[in-house]
């Protein structure tokens, strides 16, 4: 019979806490696909708000030194037990994903987990940077008390918008506070002409819908704001093109938010 039990902590003292930390990490890897040590520390070894504050920050959560040490120790224990797989990201960081033993342990608890070996195989620099930013935004939402759909969950259709999305589009990350949605897009590169035209049409439709009192874009869901994490040039072009389509600039500014400084969008390159 295959052993699906979690690895035993090295010390009897604190065994329950260690086991809970291991399970929280495995659940996180299931939701995110893969995470770096700093992501695990920021998400797992950090107190979460019980409810969202009135004003939320898009800034990434900075892991504490003690959180980093706890994450390192717990990940090392899971790796030694072959519950996690590791790979090196393009920036030199180590990324962790679920191994087969971990998926079996989660499946035994009724969680439909899958191995992360495909997720960490051949990570391209552009994809890696996009996913890191999306993961950091998802973690920021979770820690601040929001209900969050991660990029991996959304890509797999495991979010409230399902496989088809909302009017044919999916976000990179979704924050939810009751029925208010914060739709987040990480815009690292230029759209091709067709995709950009579709984005403009979708935005125009969402802005028009949100202008109507009580309008909902999905069952029990109103669009609170759309956030673009982007370069300044993208913001300038998007606003200009929406204006050219006749979209009211007041409505645009009321719904769209642009974040241009909190995240490094450029792909890391080594000389």
Order of alpha helices (4+ residues) and beta strands (2+ residues): alpha-beta-alpha-alpha-beta-beta-alpha-alpha-beta-alpha-beta-beta-alpha-beta-alpha-alpha-beta
